[in-house]
């Protein structure tokens, strides 16, 4: 859907969810669609994907591709609109530039086809972040096609998002006013995280925190102020450690931009699981910068996303903003 009727004034909007267009993978597995460096292999009732001859991904979780399960979940939790990006495991940042660009286009088209089965779904596109110039052009094409923005990982091709190589991408985001949904990838997953489920429990938060600190010190959100950067998992540790980053800037004023200027440009989802943490975030950034999120369908996500908002005992105006008002404004503005 591309008009304002998708975002009714009282709509409850989940801005952080994932979807896999299973038909795209079925076509590759069956040989109907061919990519030289993508291999899709059956795994029980689903698939695994490998890029450039590397190790295969985790099996695709049923909730990523099962529309019946998703519809039931949306109905159960009173979600009127769900913003869906792809699954980062299959973004294919390992692919060569041209093949990666084609894959991002096919993946985004597949997401749009899959999402068309439920008018409540709004798609974020995918771009070949390993090829910033192509990513910029594809972002512009997605915008022309009516998509509000894209979901991207925190790093690509060994580069952090503050690297000057990404200037074309940030320029395109600023030009289009796109929502850039920033989601952790695998940058923080060293050997220390191999036990206790810490890759999901903590490493991804470290990944996001470091990426954000670099973006703030490089002044990216302030420089490209028309881009709408929406950060997963409530900004990870960033809101809590912001004071330390400010002090570090005071110590190193010549090599760091003012982090507060860029911090004020960010938006955050509500995936914290903890009402005290949510209240802290709201106090730090204001109710107008926090948006309901679930990270559907993953077990590490908040699959009862409205509960933490209720437990935080927000006033009526703030609750309306967080549950849908902020998302309505953000995503409608990104379509203009």
TAURNOR-V519592 format. One line per field, one symbol per residue. phi: phi as a letter, one per 20 degrees, with the letter a starting at -180 (. if undefined). psi: psi as a letter, one per 20 degrees, with the letter a starting at -180 (. if undefined). burial: + if it has 16 or more other C-alpha atoms within 10 Angstrom, else -. A space follows every 50 residues. Layout:
phi = ???
psi = ???
burial = ???
//
This chain:
phi = .cdfffdgfdfeceecbcbdfffffffffenfcccgdccdcfbleccccc clmeffffgffgffceffffgffgffdmeebceddfdfgdfmfffggfff fffffffffffffffffcffeceefcceffcgffffffgffgffenffrc dceebblmdefegggeggfffffffemffdeecfdcfeeeffefdmmfge fbgfffgfffgfgffffemffffdfefdeddfllnleggfdggfffffff fcfedcffffffgfeedcedecmcfffffffffednffddcgbcmgdfgf eeecfefffffflffgfffffffafffgffefffef
psi = qjrihhmqhjpppojnrqqpnhhghhhghijhppphkpppqqodjbrqpq pkjaqqrqqpphihiohgggghggghjkohppppraphhkhkiiqqgghh ggghgggghhggghhiioiipppprqqnhinhghgghhggggghijqibq pqriqqkjqqiiphhjghghghgggikqpooopqdjhjmahijhrjkigh hhghhggggggggggghikghhhmiiqnoopqlkjcighhjghhhghhhh hmhhjprohhghhiiqqqrjmiiohghghgghhgiqhijpqpqhkpkqhi rnjmhighgghilqrgghggggihgggggghghii.
burial = +----++---++++++++++++-+++-++-------+++++-----++++ +----+--++-++++-+--+--+-----+++++++++++++++++-+-++ ++++++++++++-++--+-+++++++++++++++++++++-++---++++ ++++++---+++---+++++++++-++++++++++++++---+-----++ --++++++++++++++++++++-++++++++++++++++--+--++--+- -----++++++++-+++++++++-+-+++-++--+-+++++++++++--- +++-++-++--+-+---+++++++++++-+++-++-
//
